[in-house]
Amino acid sequence: MDVRYNPLKYIPDPSLQTYFMLVLFTIWSVWFGFLATDYLGVVNYHTVGSIFIHVAILLPLAMTNAIFIDAERDGHNWLKEWKEEQSRYKLVVNRLKTKNLTIWNPNKEE
């Protein structure tokens, strides 16, 4: 899990690299905790639990793969698009907060 060696290196913003690494670290830590609980016998062995543990590997694998492929495929373009979308959203929200903004109602003329 080193940004120098995984596809997250294509994301130019270090804070987003850190965020994605933290999310992946948390997901994998929880999964290894489940695995350790099962293998150490903290809970009695049962088939349903074993199936759950083995199938649960698909979720962290799929998420890690999706994050890595998305970061590698789009490079920094998705970050630019996301920042543009956020700025447009903030513009609309700030306009709605303006005190001089009134909604025109043609049925109510003063």
C-alpha positions in Angstrom: 0.0 0.0 0.0 2.5 2.5 -1.2 1.4 5.3 -3.5 4.7 5.2 -5.3 3.9 1.6 -6.5 0.2 1.5 -6.9 -2.1 3.2 -9.5 -3.1 5.9 -7.0 0.1 7.7 -8.0 -1.9 9.0 -11.0 -4.0 11.1 -8.7 -2.2 14.4 -8.4 -3.8 15.5 -5.1 -2.0 14.0 -2.1 -5.0 14.5 0.2 -7.1 12.4 -2.1 -4.4 9.8 -2.3 -4.3 9.7 1.5 -8.1 9.4 1.7 -8.3 6.5 -0.7 -5.4 4.7 1.0 -7.1 5.2 4.4 -10.4 3.8 3.1 -8.6 0.8 1.6 -6.6 0.3 4.8 -9.8 0.3 6.9 -11.6 -2.1 4.6 -8.6 -4.6 4.6 -8.0 -4.3 8.3 -11.7 -5.1 9.1 -11.5 -8.1 6.7 -8.3 -9.4 8.3 -10.0 -9.0 11.7 -12.9 -11.2 10.6 -10.4 -13.7 9.2 -8.4 -13.8 12.4 -11.5 -14.1 14.5 -12.5 -17.1 12.5 -9.1 -18.8 12.3 -8.2 -18.2 16.0 -11.4 -19.8 17.1 -12.8 -16.9 19.0 -16.2 -18.0 17.9 -17.1 -21.6 17.3 -16.7 -22.8 13.8 -19.9 -22.9 11.8 -20.4 -23.3 8.1 -22.4 -20.1 7.5 -19.7 -18.0 9.2 -17.0 -19.7 7.1 -18.9 -19.0 3.9 -19.5 -15.4 5.0 -15.7 -14.9 5.7 -14.7 -16.5 2.4 -17.3 -14.6 0.3 -16.5 -11.4 2.1 -13.1 -11.3 0.4 -14.9 -10.2 -2.8 -16.0 -6.8 -1.4 -12.5 -5.5 -0.5 -11.0 -7.0 -3.7 -13.7 -5.4 -5.9 -13.4 -2.0 -4.2 -9.6 -2.0 -4.4 -9.7 -3.0 -8.0 -12.3 -0.4 -8.8 -10.3 2.4 -7.1 -7.1 1.4 -8.8 -8.5 1.0 -12.2 -10.4 4.3 -12.0 -7.2 6.2 -10.8 -5.1 4.6 -13.5 -7.6 5.0 -16.4 -8.5 8.6 -16.0 -5.3 9.9 -14.4 -5.9 13.4 -13.2 -8.9 14.2 -15.5 -11.5 12.8 -13.0 -10.1 15.1 -10.4 -10.5 18.2 -12.6 -14.1 17.2 -13.4 -14.9 16.6 -9.8 -13.5 20.0 -8.8 -15.5 21.7 -11.6 -18.6 20.0 -10.4 -18.0 21.0 -6.8 -17.4 24.6 -7.8 -20.7 24.7 -9.8 -22.6 23.2 -6.9 -21.1 25.8 -4.5 -22.1 28.6 -6.9 -25.7 27.4 -7.0 -25.8 27.0 -3.2 -24.3 30.4 -2.6 -26.9 32.0 -5.0 -29.7 30.4 -3.0 -28.3 31.8 0.2 -28.3 35.4 -1.1 -30.7 37.6 0.8 -31.7 39.6 -2.3 -32.9 36.4 -4.1 -36.7 36.2 -4.3 -38.8 33.8 -6.2 -41.1 35.4 -8.7 -44.7 34.5 -8.4 -46.8 35.9 -11.2 -50.0 35.3 -9.3 -48.9 37.5 -6.5 -48.2 41.0 -7.6 -47.6 43.8 -5.1 
